[in-house]
Amino acid sequence: MGMTTTVAPPVRPRRLARDLVTKSVQVDGRRVSYAVGGRGLPVVFLHGWGLDHAAYGRSLRRLTARGCRVVAPSLPGFGSSDELPFMERTLPGYAAWVERFLDALGFDEPVLILGHSFGGGIATRFAHDHPERVRYLVLLNSVGDPRAMGATGPATRLPGLGSLKSMIDTFRPAEDLATTGLMQRTLLANMQRHPFTVMQSAQAAFFADLRTEMAVLAARELPVLVLWSDDDRLIPLTAFDTFCSTFGTDGQVVRGGHSWLLADPEVFGEVLDNVIQVQGGEHGARAATANVEVLRDLLATTSLPRTVVSKLLDGVSPLWALSESPEVLAADLVLCHPPVADGEVRAVARELPSSGMFRLTVVSHDRPGFLADTAAVLAATGASVEGASVMTWPERGLALHAVTVHSPQGIDADTWEDIGAHLRASVVEEVPATFVPSGRARVTRTGGGQDTTMVRVTAPDDVGLLSAICRWFADHGLSIEAAGIATDDGVANDVFLVDGEVDTKLLEAHLSRPAVRSCARLLRLLR
């Protein structure tokens, strides 16, 4: 296995595309701390009162796992962000700051903006004041209806102890203890750093009345999703009813308290699936088109004939076109020429500098179980698959699999040669694989297009998982046309475009650990 391409991937440490990293930027000469990660649909998340972006890390990773580029600032005066001037610590002031923050990051397209609690009020006002910058609004247990919170009379400029006490009550044990502890520690740190900002923002949240702004947004027909929880002790479901009726939407209620998305990030990701799929699909189609044009330009500098480039790029799946940078995908594509011979498996391994990871690109004639065999060969070495770009050309009978792997012990030249030998042998003999699920898998599906299905698998990233998924597809007569594979915190979030219908329940059962019956129940059954 050796280098055969004239287009090299970028020489830089590689992070998983869905990693969240904390950065800082200057806005109006003041420091702002924010989290950023992922690729795809631009999403801005605004946190709730008393918290910061770090408290929502697990929830935000559910968004990056679903193909979003997430930016989540710690609002001024919270986390490590400097506070706003005294007179700007209002909902209009925070909303105006959000625009300046996005300008500082160079955002030049409309975003999907999510706001939780106090952040929901800011998001609503931002969408109202800057309609050209918002494509979709998601509100989670949002402030904006003071009647539901028991606020009476007009808000004054002085922070009220009553509103502060009501907000602090949210941080008493209601969610699981770990979530409550995290919230309390974060609130205490914020009160120590910027106590007056914390008090002023509590006042702004408690008395926030955004019914007029909501009516304006409804008249503009801005798409809005309202999410609430059934045990919110701060903002009850009467506010949810107000939001839904004003926006003209049904909304959705989940189980949990005011901060349910911190306690149950998996549900948070699941309830946003449809919105992200629709919005992400529209955004992805535009981004994929742009990436393909960059690929054409890059491949024009190689020895690939122009006719071959056109045949490879015309009609490629957006899922593949967005799976990696154009530079990396171009390095993969040059392996597709000259045409592969019968029984040939063309493979190249590249070490990704300073990352401890490798990218294995495999090109061969497409056949049932090809990707399953590739994944099984890698699993046998103990390497974990961290990501993959998969594309097939049925009319050409060609398949391209590029897999990013990590091996704690490293992979030496002899091991690569062994991997290459097993890949070549897989053309005539199926590679056996052992997969032992350690937990529960979730499988969802949506229509990918004519006669195709988009399947998403979320499961513990056990050795052999990818091979087990692909083998199941092959055994059920389903071909994988494209795929995006990624892992985060030991959880695999894999997306496949397959040609046909998928029984999600059967696949879930195949990938999940069987339920363990209690000893008492087993004894009853034996009797």
PyMOL commands that set and color helices and strands:
alter all, ss='L'
color gray80, all
select helices_A, chain A and resi 53-64+86-88+91-105+118-129+131-133+161-171+177-193+195-206+211-219+237-247+260-263+265-271+273-299+306-313+318-321+326-336+370-380+413-425+465-475+504-511+519-526
alter helices_A, ss='H'
color red, helices_A
select strands_A, chain A and resi 20-27+30-37+41-46+68-73+111-116+134-140+224-229+252-254+345-352+357-365+384-393+398-406+442-449+452-460+480-488+491-498
alter strands_A, ss='S'
color yellow, strands_A
deselect
rebuild
show_as cartoon
